[in-house]
């Protein structure tokens, strides 16, 4: 897909390289750890997939709160309606 990256090879070899941080842009774990530590000094909003699946409205509400803006309830309902994978697959 991304021609600027080397061929990932087999799934097994890619997974091994990924776990060791030997892929483009280095270790995903280090990347996440560095951003997680920035929460103490920078305004970073973390949303977690599991939390969005559990209660999408609660989690999506965090975004305008973080951005210090408002979001009409109708817009919130539209976002929740359109955020499902099933719906995204049908939307060009």
Rosetta silent file (secondary structure, phi, psi, omega in degrees, C-alpha in Angstrom):
SEQUENCE: XXXXXXXXXXXXXXXXXXXXXXXXXXXXXXXXXXXXXXXXXXXXXXXXXXXXXXXXXXXXXXXXXXXXXXXXXXXXXXXXXXXXXXXXXXXX
SCORE:     score description
SCORE:     0.000 S_00000001
   1 L     0.000  -54.088 -178.541    0.000    0.000    0.000 S_00000001
   2 L   -98.044  103.966 -174.185    2.609    2.552    1.030 S_00000001
   3 L   -65.595  -21.041  179.919    5.328    2.387   -1.603 S_00000001
   4 L   -76.088  -14.094  178.235    7.782    4.369    0.533 S_00000001
   5 L   -95.355  148.642  176.752    7.897    1.541    3.095 S_00000001
   6 L   -66.685  157.435  177.417    9.760   -1.699    2.460 S_00000001
   7 L   -57.074  130.064 -176.184    7.751   -4.818    1.691 S_00000001
   8 L   -73.283  -12.883 -178.976    6.548   -6.151    5.067 S_00000001
   9 L    75.541 -154.626 -179.839    7.151   -9.777    4.099 S_00000001
  10 L   -73.616  162.130  178.307    5.110  -12.524    5.708 S_00000001
  11 H   -59.027  -44.294 -178.421    2.804  -11.816    8.604 S_00000001
  12 H   -60.983  -44.117 -179.060    5.056  -13.783   10.953 S_00000001
  13 H   -70.326  -37.715  177.555    8.193  -11.877    9.960 S_00000001
  14 H   -63.004  -45.448 -178.625    6.381   -8.531   10.109 S_00000001
  15 H   -60.680  -42.104  178.691    4.987   -9.314   13.560 S_00000001
  16 H   -62.884  -46.303  178.741    8.428  -10.273   14.836 S_00000001
  17 H   -63.627  -39.342  178.990    9.959   -7.084   13.418 S_00000001
  18 H   -62.187  -47.172 -178.872    7.089   -5.011   14.821 S_00000001
  19 H   -62.430  -29.921 -179.776    7.505   -6.468   18.301 S_00000001
  20 L   -91.557   -0.761  179.940   11.233   -5.673   18.164 S_00000001
  21 L    74.853   20.918 -178.377   10.651   -2.138   16.862 S_00000001
  22 L   -99.502   47.498  177.242   12.382   -2.929   13.565 S_00000001
  23 L  -127.423  171.340  178.666    9.758   -1.327   11.336 S_00000001
  24 L   -51.925  136.483  179.177    9.370    2.103    9.770 S_00000001
  25 L    73.864    4.856  172.392    9.273    4.788   12.463 S_00000001
  26 L    80.872 -155.157 -172.922   10.654    2.439   15.118 S_00000001
  27 L   -73.617  122.549  175.821    8.988    0.981   18.192 S_00000001
  28 H   -65.005  -37.479 -179.030    5.246    1.487   18.456 S_00000001
  29 H   -63.770  -43.638  177.972    5.502    0.795   22.189 S_00000001
  30 H   -64.264  -40.980  178.247    8.093    3.533   22.682 S_00000001
  31 H   -58.015  -49.907 -179.501    5.958    5.909   20.612 S_00000001
  32 H   -64.332  -43.262 -179.677    2.887    5.282   22.779 S_00000001
  33 H   -60.030  -43.706 -179.798    4.891    5.492   25.997 S_00000001
  34 H   -63.812  -42.646  178.424    6.368    8.861   25.034 S_00000001
  35 H   -67.769  -37.562  179.478    2.956   10.313   24.190 S_00000001
  36 H   -61.747  -39.997  179.832    1.451    8.866   27.378 S_00000001
  37 H   -69.380  -26.228  179.320    4.142   10.601   29.446 S_00000001
  38 H   -67.929  -16.363 -178.778    3.414   13.920   27.701 S_00000001
  39 L   -59.728  -20.100 -179.616   -0.028   14.019   29.324 S_00000001
  40 L   -79.775  -21.734 -175.397    1.669   15.554   32.374 S_00000001
  41 L  -124.662  -11.276 -178.048    3.022   18.553   30.452 S_00000001
  42 L  -133.372  150.080  176.275    0.902   18.865   27.290 S_00000001
  43 L   -77.560  103.273  179.034   -2.818   18.834   26.575 S_00000001
  44 L  -126.160  130.202  177.370   -3.345   15.418   24.967 S_00000001
  45 L   -98.905  125.153  176.972   -6.726   13.696   24.756 S_00000001
  46 L  -106.694  126.369  172.301   -6.659    9.918   24.946 S_00000001
  47 L  -121.233  138.285 -177.139   -9.645    7.935   23.715 S_00000001
  48 L  -113.428  136.887 -177.680   -9.623    4.168   23.905 S_00000001
  49 H   -51.078  -46.996 -176.941  -11.345    1.842   21.472 S_00000001
  50 H   -61.442  -39.167  179.156  -12.839   -0.293   24.225 S_00000001
  51 H   -68.649  -37.605  178.130  -14.348    2.762   25.941 S_00000001
  52 H   -66.027  -41.035  177.313  -15.825    4.010   22.665 S_00000001
  53 H   -63.398  -39.678 -177.333  -17.382    0.594   22.046 S_00000001
  54 H   -68.949  -45.556 -176.409  -18.786    0.537   25.588 S_00000001
  55 L  -149.847   82.322 -174.590  -20.281    4.030   25.590 S_00000001
  56 H   -59.525  -40.624 -177.504  -19.746    5.987   22.359 S_00000001
  57 H   -63.173  -43.766  179.445  -21.699    9.060   23.404 S_00000001
  58 H   -60.090  -44.507 -176.581  -19.744    9.493   26.625 S_00000001
  59 H   -72.451  -40.544  179.434  -16.415    9.183   24.820 S_00000001
  60 H   -67.099  -31.281  176.210  -17.311   11.403   21.865 S_00000001
  61 H   -61.518  -25.005 -179.947  -18.508   14.057   24.332 S_00000001
  62 H   -66.455  -27.195 -175.895  -14.943   14.273   25.605 S_00000001
  63 H   -66.200  -55.164  177.858  -13.762   15.756   22.289 S_00000001
  64 H   -64.370  -30.331  175.604  -15.635   19.097   22.380 S_00000001
  65 H   -62.370  -43.900  178.634  -14.879   19.298   26.106 S_00000001
  66 H   -64.818  -39.638 -179.204  -11.193   18.913   25.365 S_00000001
  67 H   -82.691   -3.696 -179.276  -11.396   21.473   22.540 S_00000001
  68 L    57.337   48.647  175.491  -13.450   23.819   24.733 S_00000001
  69 L  -137.845  173.082  179.979  -16.274   24.092   22.254 S_00000001
  70 L  -108.659  159.384  179.453  -19.861   22.933   22.140 S_00000001
  71 L  -138.968  119.967  179.538  -21.503   20.297   20.001 S_00000001
  72 L   -59.698  149.357 -178.645  -25.261   20.195   19.418 S_00000001
  73 H   -58.597  -35.966  179.490  -26.994   17.005   20.509 S_00000001
  74 H   -63.319  -39.862  178.861  -28.150   16.369   16.919 S_00000001
  75 H   -66.623  -40.427  177.075  -24.527   16.445   15.728 S_00000001
  76 H   -59.075  -44.647  179.778  -23.545   14.071   18.506 S_00000001
  77 H   -64.626  -37.811  177.480  -26.245   11.633   17.400 S_00000001
  78 H   -64.952  -41.810  178.805  -25.064   11.856   13.765 S_00000001
  79 H   -61.252  -46.225 -179.247  -21.478   11.119   14.774 S_00000001
  80 H   -63.275  -40.013  178.896  -22.567    8.080   16.770 S_00000001
  81 H   -63.581  -40.310 -174.037  -24.719    6.873   13.890 S_00000001
  82 H   -91.422   -3.425 -175.445  -21.882    7.216   11.368 S_00000001
  83 L   -86.530   -6.797 -179.129  -19.005    5.932   13.508 S_00000001
  84 L   -72.853  147.342  178.159  -19.807    2.234   13.183 S_00000001
  85 H   -60.475  -38.266  179.562  -17.562    0.165   10.928 S_00000001
  86 H   -59.359  -45.225  179.913  -20.610   -1.168    9.121 S_00000001
  87 H   -69.038  -41.380 -179.227  -21.719    2.361    8.269 S_00000001
  88 H   -63.680  -34.969  179.566  -18.184    3.529    7.353 S_00000001
  89 H   -63.870  -30.534 -178.492  -17.799    0.637    4.916 S_00000001
  90 H   -88.216  -10.778 -176.456  -20.880    1.836    3.031 S_00000001
  91 L   -97.566  121.525 -179.935  -19.843    5.492    3.009 S_00000001
  92 L   -67.798    0.000    0.000  -17.531    6.559    0.170 S_00000001
